[in-house]
Amino acid sequence: MGGFLALLGWLLWGGAGVITLLVVGVLGVFLNPSTSPRWVMKMYGASRLGRDQASGLWSALEVLSQRAGLPRIPDLYYVPSGMLNAFAVGHPAGSAIALTDGLLQNLDDRELLAVLAHEMSHIRNNDLWVMGLADVFSRATSFLSLFGQLLLLVNLPLVWAGSAAINWFAIALLIFAPNLSALAQLALSRTREYDADLNAVRLTGDPQGLARALLKIEKVQGGWLERILLPGRRVPEPSLLRTHPRTEDRVRRLAELAGQHEVLGLHGSDMSQHAPRHVVRPRVARRPRWHIDGLWH
């Protein structure tokens, strides 16, 4: 994605544009801001789970954090939603993991443990920071593309008068650069998901547990109500347009890991003693709702 920016800079301003955008890109790498985990959880209407409410989950988090080498155990949050979802926010030094009520209701202990390990891997790999930086590059590419197209419109009279020549390759690149950047961002997201699956298996030594969780989430989310209200949701998407790999592909890769102790790292160690148990769900004033800005809060 940085290459798209550099190329657009060269098309618009020549060598000086490339150098300027490279400097901006380097600064973006070091100054990319991270959103406060507490603020994100507040937007989702999530409540923090204390150790007295989810002692099993906290026990699992402690062990997983130690194995992942995190300097701090992530905070644990509960989202009062029937959707089967889990997500992580923050960075290794300060992070949080959220689990929805639907996930806690439908997944067993082994599957919950695998999901926690997957989210822990996102934190360990700094995926949230990486994807945030990719989003910044993608937005910058879109801005430069729009700026270049506006310059073209302004100079159209000169083109019609024959006073300026058109580089059609440059024009095509200006038009399609945002789409190419978006495809690169989606490919990066899918790669990070595969890596999180692999690292989750390294943390738990249980590829079957994560595979079961993925299949169950896929099955439960596709219930009868969804088929009535969203009949087109199950139409297969082109793989290039997915943020996550297909569940079948992820399960197949996990099946290939079964028994590969050199890959597992933990030699198939049993984590059942750290499995989540009963969770005391906190009371919430209201469930989060979708807003026009695209956020749930």
Sequence and secondary structure as in RCSB ss.txt:
>XXXX:A:sequence
MGGFLALLGWLLWGGAGVITLLVVGVLGVFLNPSTSPRWVMKMYGASRLGRDQASGLWSALEVLSQRAGLPRIPD
LYYVPSGMLNAFAVGHPAGSAIALTDGLLQNLDDRELLAVLAHEMSHIRNNDLWVMGLADVFSRATSFLSLFGQL
LLLVNLPLVWAGSAAINWFAIALLIFAPNLSALAQLALSRTREYDADLNAVRLTGDPQGLARALLKIEKVQGGWL
ERILLPGRRVPEPSLLRTHPRTEDRVRRLAELAGQHEVLGLHGSDMSQHAPRHVVRPRVARRPRWHIDGLWH
>XXXX:A:secstr
 HHHHHHHHHHHHTHHHHHHHHHHHHHHHHH     HHHHHHHTT EE  TTT HHHHHHHHHHHHHHT SS  E
EEEE  SS  EEEEEETTEEEEEEEHHHHHH  HHHHHHHHHHHHHHHHTTHHHHHHHHHHHHHHHHHHHHHHHH
HHHHTHHHHHTTSS   HHHHHHHHHHHHHHHHHHHHHHHHHHHHHHHHHHHHHS HHHHHHHHHHHHHHHT HH
HHHH TTTTS   GGG SS  HHHHHHHHHHHTT HHHHSSTT   GGG          SS   B TTS B 
